[in-house]
Amino acid sequence: MAQANNMFLFMGRLTADPELQDAGQSKLLRVRMACDRPPKRDEQGNVVTDPNTGRVARETDFITVKFWGKRAEGLARVLKKGVGISVTGSVRVTSKPGEGEAKGVTYTDFMGDELEFTGAKPANANNSAPAEQAQQQSQPPVGAGTGAGNQDW
């Protein structure tokens, strides 16, 4: 197995249709997804439920993942709001120093390498046809195998 020093894995659902943008000589796709955290637990280790609804108490993180180039263009054609996905990639942290008394700014970007479809949009959601179409194209995962950076979808 190859050594992976800088890698993330997120699973969740798209919160919006992806945004494809021109970025100089390449394309940039921003994919915004909702990822549930593991259920909360009390001091005895029992899963906490909401006293009003009886549902498991969870928190959700909203994360933006960036894809570049031909992969971005291909994914823009098949990804739609509500589709379940799994994304792996690397984290990029950049800093810009402040001027004078101003403090610097640090940016954290999640750069997607591979994406797999994990399920279609829930049946009761609106406009489920694009999600079903996207799920049918789930094999092979985008970026799988050798030459992942040159995947043409």
C-alpha positions in Angstrom: 0.0 0.0 0.0 1.3 3.5 -0.9 2.0 5.8 2.0 -0.6 8.5 2.4 0.5 11.4 4.6 -2.2 13.8 3.6 -5.6 12.3 2.8 -9.3 12.8 3.6 -12.4 10.7 3.1 -15.8 12.3 3.3 -19.2 10.7 2.8 -22.4 12.6 2.5 -25.0 14.2 0.2 -24.7 17.1 -2.2 -26.4 20.2 -0.8 -26.6 21.9 -4.1 -25.9 21.4 -7.8 -22.1 21.8 -8.3 -20.7 25.1 -9.6 -18.4 24.7 -12.6 -16.2 27.8 -13.2 -13.4 28.8 -15.6 -10.1 29.1 -13.8 -7.6 30.4 -16.3 -6.7 27.5 -18.6 -8.6 24.9 -16.5 -12.1 24.3 -15.0 -12.8 24.3 -11.3 -15.8 22.5 -9.8 -16.9 23.2 -6.3 -18.9 20.4 -4.7 -20.7 21.3 -1.4 -21.7 18.3 0.7 -23.3 17.6 4.0 -21.5 15.0 6.2 -23.1 13.7 9.4 -20.8 13.3 12.4 -21.1 10.1 14.4 -24.0 10.1 16.9 -23.5 11.9 20.2 -23.0 9.7 23.2 -23.6 10.3 26.9 -21.1 9.5 29.7 -22.1 5.9 29.8 -21.5 5.5 26.0 -25.2 5.4 25.1 -26.4 7.1 21.9 -28.2 10.4 22.8 -31.6 11.0 21.3 -33.5 14.2 21.0 -36.1 14.3 23.8 -38.7 16.0 21.6 -38.4 13.8 18.5 -36.8 10.6 19.7 -34.3 10.8 16.8 -30.6 10.2 17.2 -28.8 13.5 18.0 -26.3 14.3 15.2 -24.4 17.3 14.0 -23.7 17.9 10.4 -20.6 19.5 8.8 -20.9 21.3 5.4 -17.8 20.9 3.4 -16.7 22.2 0.0 -14.5 19.9 -2.1 -12.7 21.2 -5.3 -12.1 19.2 -8.5 -10.0 20.5 -11.4 -9.7 20.0 -15.2 -11.5 17.3 -17.2 -12.6 15.5 -14.1 -14.4 18.7 -13.0 -16.2 19.0 -16.4 -17.3 15.4 -16.3 -18.5 15.5 -12.7 -20.5 18.7 -13.5 -22.5 16.7 -16.0 -23.6 14.0 -13.6 -23.7 15.4 -10.1 -26.9 16.8 -8.8 -28.2 18.1 -5.4 -29.2 15.2 -3.1 -26.9 12.6 -4.6 -24.9 10.5 -2.1 -21.2 10.5 -2.7 -17.9 9.4 -1.2 -14.9 11.6 -1.9 -11.2 11.1 -1.2 -8.4 13.6 -1.8 -5.8 15.8 -0.1 -5.9 18.8 2.1 -4.1 22.0 1.0 -3.4 24.7 3.6 -2.1 28.1 2.4 -1.4 31.2 4.3 -1.2 34.9 3.2 0.6 37.3 5.5 -1.2 40.4 6.7 0.1 43.9 5.9 1.1 46.2 8.7 -1.0 45.5 11.8 -3.4 43.2 10.0 -3.2 39.5 10.8 -2.6 37.0 8.1 -5.2 34.6 6.8 -5.0 30.8 6.5 -7.1 28.9 3.9 -7.9 25.2 4.0 -8.9 23.6 0.8 -10.1 20.0 0.2 -8.9 18.9 -3.3 -10.8 15.9 -4.6 -9.0 13.0 -6.2 -11.7 10.2 -6.4 -15.4 10.2 -6.1 -17.9 7.3 -5.9 -21.7 7.4 -5.8 -23.1 5.9 -2.6 -26.8 6.1 -3.3 -29.5 8.0 -5.2 -31.5 10.9 -3.8 -34.2 9.8 -1.4 -37.4 8.7 -3.3 -39.5 11.5 -1.7 -37.2 14.3 -3.0 -38.0 16.4 -6.0 -36.5 15.7 -9.4 -35.0 12.2 -8.6 -34.3 11.3 -12.3 -30.8 13.0 -12.4 -29.8 11.2 -9.2 -30.9 7.8 -10.6 -28.9 8.6 -13.8 -25.9 9.5 -11.8 -26.1 6.4 -9.7 -26.2 4.2 -12.8 -22.8 5.7 -13.8 -21.2 4.8 -10.5 -18.9 2.1 -11.9 -16.0 2.7 -12.1 -15.4 5.5 -9.6 -14.1 8.7 -11.0 -10.3 8.8 -10.6 -10.0 5.0 -9.9 -7.0 3.2 -11.2 -3.9 4.5 -12.9 -4.0 7.8 -14.7 -6.6 9.1 -12.4 -5.8 12.7 -13.2 -6.6 12.1 -16.8 -10.0 10.5 -16.4 -12.3 11.7 -19.2 -16.0 11.5 -18.3 
